[in-house]
Amino acid sequence: MPLLACASASAPRWAPIAASFGDRHLSALPLPPHASPSAHGVGALWLLCVEIAARRRRGERAGGDGLPLAWSAATGYALEGAWDAESQALFSLFKPLLDRQGGDARWVVGQLGQSLDGCIATHNGDSFFVNGPEGLVHVHRLRALCDAVIVGAGTACLDNPQLTTRRAAGPNPTRVVIDPDLRVPAGARVFTDGQAPTLLVCDPEHAQRAAARLGGDRVIAIARSSALQGQMPLGEVVAALHARGLDLLFVEGGGVTVSQFVRQGCLDRLHLLVAPVMIGAGHPGLQVRRADAMREALRPPARTFALGTDLLWDLDLRAALA
Ligand SMILES: NC(=O)c1ccc[n+]([C@@H]2O[C@H](COP(=O)([O-])OP(=O)(O)OC[C@H]3O[C@@H](n4cnc5c(N)ncnc54)[C@H](OP(=O)(O)O)[C@@H]3O)[C@@H](O)[C@H]2O)c1
C-alpha cells in the first residue's frame, strides 16, 4: 500500500516557473526539468499537480508541454522521468482529478474524515481533529486542486472554517455554503475574511436578505424539493456552480451534506479518510439509502492509500451508479 507523506521531499534546483501561479506559497518552489538523473520527490510532484490544475483553469489544452508529463486523451496524464514511490502514489491518488480536462472537467469529489466507528465529530460537534496531519494536508490539497469547496450550514456554524489552503501550496478555491435558511452568522469567517470569494446557496424566500448581506452576485437561490423530502436538489446547485465557471467541485462536509450528494447521485468520487480513533455516538458520517439485502448495497470500485496512520478509501461512486 502506498504511503503518502505531507512534507516536501525533494531539494529544489530547477528553473522556477511557479510565479505563474500567482500564489504566495509557490514562488519559492521550482518544478523539475523534463529529465533528471535522481528521483523527484513529493514537493516537486505537488507543484506539478498544481500546475496541471492551473492550466485547466486557464483553459489551456491538456498536455505535458514543458513538464515531465505525457498526456493522452485515452489514458490521461502519466509521469515521465524518475519519481520516488511517495510521489508516484500521490500522483496515482490525484490522477482521477487531474485527468478532468476540457469538456470533461465538470466533476464533483467529496471527502469525510471519520473515526473507526463512523463519526466525523463528537456529539457536540468537536472535530479538531479526527484525522492526523497527513489527512489534513490531503484536504487542503483537494481544496487547491478544485475550483470550489462546498460545506453545509452545520459545518459553517460549528467550525467557522476558513476553507483556505494553509497546509498546501496552491490557490484558495471559491467557498460555497449551503445554508437554506441563513442560519450561518453574517460574521462567519468565510463571509468576512476576504481570503477568497464566497457564494451562499439559500432558499429563494431568503434570497433578498442574502443579497443585501453579500451582494446579489454571491447568492444562488434554489428551492427545496418535496420529491427529495424537503432537501435542495443538488444537481441544480452543481449546475449553478458550473455555470459560473466552477468546474471541479469539492464537497468537504459535513456528514449531512456529503450524504445528500451521495443519495442524490451528485458525487463522482468520495475520499473517506478513516482515522484509528473511536468517538462514540458522535456526528454521523455517511448516511446512505438503506439496503435490505447485501446484493443491493452500494459497493463502489475502491482503492486505498495510507496517509500517516489514517487510511484513505478512494471510492469511484460514478462507476458504482452507472
Ligand atoms: N471530519 C470531517 O471530515 C468533517 C468535515 C466537515 C465537518 N465536520 C464536522 O461535521 C459537523 C457538521 O456536520 P453536519 O453533518 O451536522 O452538517 P453539515 O453537513 O455541515 O450541514 C448540514 C446542513 O446544511 C444544509 N444542507 C446541506 N445540504 C443540503 C441540501 N441538499 N438541502 C438542504 N439543505 C442542505 C442544511 O442546513 P439546515 O439545517 O439549515 O437546513 C443541513 O442541515 C461539525 O461538527 C463539523 O465539525 C467534519
The ligand as an SDF file (V2000), in Angstrom:
LIG
                    3D

 48 52  0  0  0  0  0  0  0  0999 V2000
  -14.4030   15.0630    9.8260 N   0  0  0  0  0  0  0  0  0  0  0  0
  -14.7140   15.7190    8.7250 C   0  0  0  0  0  0  0  0  0  0  0  0
  -14.2560   15.4030    7.6210 O   0  0  0  0  0  0  0  0  0  0  0  0
  -15.6500   16.8840    8.8270 C   0  0  0  0  0  0  0  0  0  0  0  0
  -15.8080   17.7260    7.7200 C   0  0  0  0  0  0  0  0  0  0  0  0
  -16.6940   18.7940    7.8300 C   0  0  0  0  0  0  0  0  0  0  0  0
  -17.3840   18.9740    9.0100 C   0  0  0  0  0  0  0  0  0  0  0  0
  -17.2030   18.1380   10.0500 N   0  0  0  0  0  0  0  0  0  0  0  0
  -17.9920   18.2500   11.2770 C   0  0  0  0  0  0  0  0  0  0  0  0
  -19.3070   17.9140   10.9340 O   0  0  0  0  0  0  0  0  0  0  0  0
  -20.2230   18.5800   11.8000 C   0  0  0  0  0  0  0  0  0  0  0  0
  -21.3000   19.2200   10.9610 C   0  0  0  0  0  0  0  0  0  0  0  0
  -21.7820   18.2760   10.0300 O   0  0  0  0  0  0  0  0  0  0  0  0
  -23.3150   18.0120    9.8330 P   0  0  0  0  0  0  0  0  0  0  0  0
  -23.4680   16.7480    9.0920 O   0  0  0  0  0  0  0  0  0  0  0  0
  -24.0200   18.1410   11.1390 O   0  0  0  0  0  0  0  0  0  0  0  0
  -23.7850   19.2610    8.9820 O   0  0  0  0  0  0  0  0  0  0  0  0
  -23.3790   19.8030    7.5350 P   0  0  0  0  0  0  0  0  0  0  0  0
  -23.3940   18.7190    6.5470 O   0  0  0  0  0  0  0  0  0  0  0  0
  -22.1760   20.6450    7.6350 O   0  0  0  0  0  0  0  0  0  0  0  0
  -24.5870   20.7980    7.2650 O   0  0  0  0  0  0  0  0  0  0  0  0
  -25.8710   20.2600    7.0740 C   0  0  0  0  0  0  0  0  0  0  0  0
  -26.8490   21.3780    6.7980 C   0  0  0  0  0  0  0  0  0  0  0  0
  -26.5110   22.0470    5.5600 O   0  0  0  0  0  0  0  0  0  0  0  0
  -27.7000   22.3500    4.8530 C   0  0  0  0  0  0  0  0  0  0  0  0
  -27.7690   21.4870    3.6800 N   0  0  0  0  0  0  0  0  0  0  0  0
  -26.7690   20.7320    3.1760 C   0  0  0  0  0  0  0  0  0  0  0  0
  -27.1850   20.0790    2.0780 N   0  0  0  0  0  0  0  0  0  0  0  0
  -28.4800   20.4310    1.8750 C   0  0  0  0  0  0  0  0  0  0  0  0
  -29.4810   20.0930    0.9190 C   0  0  0  0  0  0  0  0  0  0  0  0
  -29.2370   19.2460   -0.0870 N   0  0  0  0  0  0  0  0  0  0  0  0
  -30.7140   20.6360    1.0470 N   0  0  0  0  0  0  0  0  0  0  0  0
  -30.9980   21.4690    2.0560 C   0  0  0  0  0  0  0  0  0  0  0  0
  -30.1030   21.8230    2.9990 N   0  0  0  0  0  0  0  0  0  0  0  0
  -28.8620   21.3110    2.9080 C   0  0  0  0  0  0  0  0  0  0  0  0
  -28.8310   22.0490    5.8230 C   0  0  0  0  0  0  0  0  0  0  0  0
  -28.9840   23.2010    6.6090 O   0  0  0  0  0  0  0  0  0  0  0  0
  -30.2650   23.4630    7.5570 P   0  0  0  0  0  0  0  0  0  0  0  0
  -30.1160   22.5190    8.7130 O   0  0  0  0  0  0  0  0  0  0  0  0
  -30.1400   24.8960    7.9620 O   0  0  0  0  0  0  0  0  0  0  0  0
  -31.4960   23.1680    6.7500 O   0  0  0  0  0  0  0  0  0  0  0  0
  -28.2480   20.8800    6.5930 C   0  0  0  0  0  0  0  0  0  0  0  0
  -28.8820   20.5640    7.7970 O   0  0  0  0  0  0  0  0  0  0  0  0
  -19.4130   19.5740   12.5760 C   0  0  0  0  0  0  0  0  0  0  0  0
  -19.2140   19.0530   13.8790 O   0  0  0  0  0  0  0  0  0  0  0  0
  -18.0740   19.6290   11.8440 C   0  0  0  0  0  0  0  0  0  0  0  0
  -17.0340   19.8800   12.7540 O   0  0  0  0  0  0  0  0  0  0  0  0
  -16.3470   17.0870    9.9940 C   0  0  0  0  0  0  0  0  0  0  0  0
  1  2  1  0
  2  3  2  0
  2  4  1  0
  4  5  1  0
  4 48  2  0
  5  6  2  0
  6  7  1  0
  7  8  2  0
  8  9  1  0
  8 48  1  0
  9 10  1  0
  9 46  1  0
 10 11  1  0
 11 12  1  0
 11 44  1  0
 12 13  1  0
 13 14  1  0
 14 15  2  0
 14 16  1  0
 14 17  1  0
 17 18  1  0
 18 19  2  0
 18 20  1  0
 18 21  1  0
 21 22  1  0
 22 23  1  0
 23 24  1  0
 23 42  1  0
 24 25  1  0
 25 26  1  0
 25 36  1  0
 26 27  1  0
 26 35  1  0
 27 28  2  0
 28 29  1  0
 29 30  1  0
 29 35  2  0
 30 31  1  0
 30 32  2  0
 32 33  1  0
 33 34  2  0
 34 35  1  0
 36 37  1  0
 36 42  1  0
 37 38  1  0
 38 39  2  0
 38 40  1  0
 38 41  1  0
 42 43  1  0
 44 45  1  0
 44 46  1  0
 46 47  1  0
M  CHG  2   8   1  16  -1
M  END
$$$$
